[in-house]
Amino acid sequence: MISDPAEYSRLEPLQTRIETHRNYSELPDDVEQSVIDAAGIRQGDALLDVGCGTGSFLARLRSNGHEGRLVGLDSSTAALAAVSRTDGVEAVLADAMRLPFADAEFDVVAARHMLYHVERPRLAIRESWRVLRVGGRFAATVNDAHTTPRLVRLVTESVRANGLTPPAPPFLRVHSRNLPRLVGTAFGNVRVHQHDNALIFATPELLVAYAAALLSFYGVGGDTPNRPRVIRTIERTAASWFANHTAPWRDPKSYTICVATRLEERAR
């Protein structure tokens, strides 16, 4: 399902990214609650979380008293191990483009910050449509194509400075500008919720930790020989920047939630 399975063989980088956005955003940033609100999730809904990651979304729903069926699907065994720690949540190892469920099995399908990892996002969205009941809701989140431009430049230049050629980051494939069209084509309707914000780093250590958690997206995995050198380059650049500026590092960011409802029995 994902374009770089090694990225999610360990969940620590993902957890670092989640905690960074939660703790160091200029405005309160609670993506999980934003999805719950936008999709109008009810306690009795049968819900499928495609690309369940750390499992915190499903754990949150259950701890808040969700009574309906909860299923976490991922192609990462580490993600499924994490989601399995929550009682009453089903963990399914599968591909977003081939959902192992019957037609019309769920009231809600969530695809949170994962469609840009899928080889064929249109097919994944169609599969979500298929497993929804008529009246069921699909909620997908992606970043803007130009989110955190300063961080992107820092990581890209540090990778190149160490003799590596970074690939295009995944959020250039599916992003805030093309997701509404992708969802609308499959469902015939779409509601768009945009969330603008910024990351604020008061120390170089915080900036470096987040930048290092992004490296696999730029071709520098955990076993890449030059990875320590790339991180040292990031550290030097961050230290130099903070030594010459009194204000914190501010990087604008934005993500979009697209919500659609299955209105028909048959595919369009």
Backbone hydrogen bonds, N-H to C=O, Kabsch-Sander energy under -0.5 kcal/mol:
donor,donor_aa,acceptor,acceptor_aa,energy
3,S,117,H,-0.8
7,E,4,D,-1.6
8,Y,5,P,-1.2
9,S,6,A,-1.4
15,Q,11,L,-2.8
16,T,12,E,-2.5
17,R,13,P,-2.1
18,I,14,L,-2.5
19,E,15,Q,-2.7
20,T,16,T,-2.2
21,H,17,R,-2.1
22,R,18,I,-2.0
23,N,19,E,-2.5
24,Y,20,T,-2.7
26,E,198,A,-3.1
34,S,30,D,-2.1
35,V,31,V,-2.3
36,I,32,E,-2.3
37,D,33,Q,-2.6
38,A,34,S,-2.6
39,A,35,V,-2.6
40,G,36,I,-0.6
40,G,37,D,-0.6
41,I,36,I,-1.9
45,D,42,R,-1.8
47,L,45,D,-0.7
47,L,69,R,-3.0
48,L,108,V,-2.4
49,D,71,V,-3.1
50,V,48,L,-0.8
50,V,110,A,-2.9
51,G,49,D,-0.5
51,G,73,L,-2.8
52,C,73,L,-1.6
55,G,52,C,-2.2
59,A,55,G,-2.3
60,R,56,S,-2.3
61,L,57,F,-2.0
62,R,58,L,-2.5
63,S,59,A,-2.6
64,N,60,R,-1.7
65,G,62,R,-1.7
66,H,61,L,-2.4
67,E,43,Q,-2.0
68,G,43,Q,-2.5
70,L,88,G,-0.5
71,V,47,L,-2.3
72,G,90,E,-3.4
73,L,49,D,-2.6
73,L,71,V,-0.5
74,D,92,V,-2.0
77,T,75,S,-0.5
80,L,76,S,-1.9
81,A,77,T,-2.2
82,A,78,A,-1.8
83,V,79,A,-2.6
84,S,80,L,-1.9
85,R,82,A,-1.3
86,T,83,V,-1.5
87,D,85,R,-0.6
89,V,86,T,-1.3
90,E,70,L,-2.5
92,V,72,G,-2.9
92,V,90,E,-0.5
94,A,74,D,-1.4
94,A,92,V,-0.8
95,D,98,R,-0.6
98,R,95,D,-1.6
101,F,99,L,-1.6
104,A,130,R,-2.4
105,E,102,A,-0.7
105,E,131,V,-1.3
106,F,131,V,-2.7
107,D,46,A,-2.5
108,V,46,A,-2.0
109,V,137,R,-2.2
110,A,48,L,-2.9
111,A,139,A,-2.9
112,R,50,V,-0.5
113,H,111,A,-0.7
113,H,141,T,-1.6
114,M,141,T,-0.5
117,H,114,M,-2.0
118,V,115,L,-1.2
119,E,1,M,-0.6
123,L,120,R,-0.5
124,A,120,R,-1.8
125,I,121,P,-2.3
126,R,122,R,-2.2
127,E,123,L,-2.4
128,S,124,A,-1.8
129,W,125,I,-2.2
130,R,126,R,-2.4
131,V,127,E,-1.9
132,L,128,S,-0.6
132,L,129,W,-1.0
133,R,106,F,-2.6
135,G,262,R,-3.6
136,G,133,R,-2.9
137,R,107,D,-2.5
138,F,260,A,-3.1
139,A,109,V,-2.5
140,A,258,C,-2.5
141,T,111,A,-1.9
142,V,256,T,-1.7
144,D,254,S,-2.6
147,T,144,D,-1.6
148,T,252,P,-2.4
152,V,148,T,-2.2
153,R,149,P,-2.1
154,L,150,R,-2.5
155,V,151,L,-2.7
156,T,152,V,-2.6
157,E,153,R,-2.6
158,S,154,L,-1.8
159,V,155,V,-2.4
160,R,156,T,-2.4
161,A,157,E,-2.1
162,N,158,S,-0.5
162,N,159,V,-1.2
163,G,160,R,-1.8
164,L,159,V,-1.6
172,L,169,P,-1.8
173,R,170,P,-2.4
174,V,170,P,-0.9
176,S,143,N,-1.2
178,N,175,H,-0.7
179,L,175,H,-2.4
182,L,178,N,-2.0
183,V,179,L,-2.7
184,G,180,P,-2.6
185,T,181,R,-2.3
186,A,182,L,-1.2
187,F,183,V,-2.4
188,G,184,G,-2.8
191,R,259,V,-2.7
193,H,257,I,-2.6
195,H,255,Y,-3.0
196,D,194,Q,-0.5
197,N,253,K,-2.8
199,L,251,D,-2.9
200,I,24,Y,-3.3
201,F,249,W,-2.6
202,A,200,I,-0.5
207,L,203,T,-1.4
208,V,204,P,-2.8
209,A,205,E,-2.2
210,Y,206,L,-1.8
211,A,207,L,-2.5
212,A,208,V,-2.7
213,A,209,A,-1.3
214,L,210,Y,-0.5
214,L,211,A,-1.3
215,L,212,A,-0.9
217,F,214,L,-1.7
218,Y,215,L,-1.8
219,G,216,S,-1.4
220,V,215,L,-2.0
221,G,219,G,-0.7
224,T,221,G,-1.4
227,R,224,T,-1.9
230,V,226,N,-2.4
231,I,227,R,-2.5
232,R,228,P,-2.2
233,T,229,R,-2.1
234,I,230,V,-2.2
235,E,231,I,-2.7
236,R,232,R,-2.5
237,T,233,T,-2.3
238,A,234,I,-2.8
239,A,235,E,-2.6
240,S,236,R,-2.3
241,W,237,T,-2.2
242,F,238,A,-2.5
243,A,239,A,-1.9
244,N,240,S,-1.0
244,N,241,W,-0.8
245,H,242,F,-0.7
249,W,201,F,-2.3
251,D,199,L,-2.4
253,K,197,N,-2.5
255,Y,195,H,-2.0
256,T,142,V,-2.8
257,I,193,H,-2.9
258,C,140,A,-3.0
258,C,256,T,-0.5
259,V,191,R,-2.5
259,V,257,I,-0.5
260,A,138,F,-2.3
262,R,136,G,-2.7
263,L,261,T,-0.7
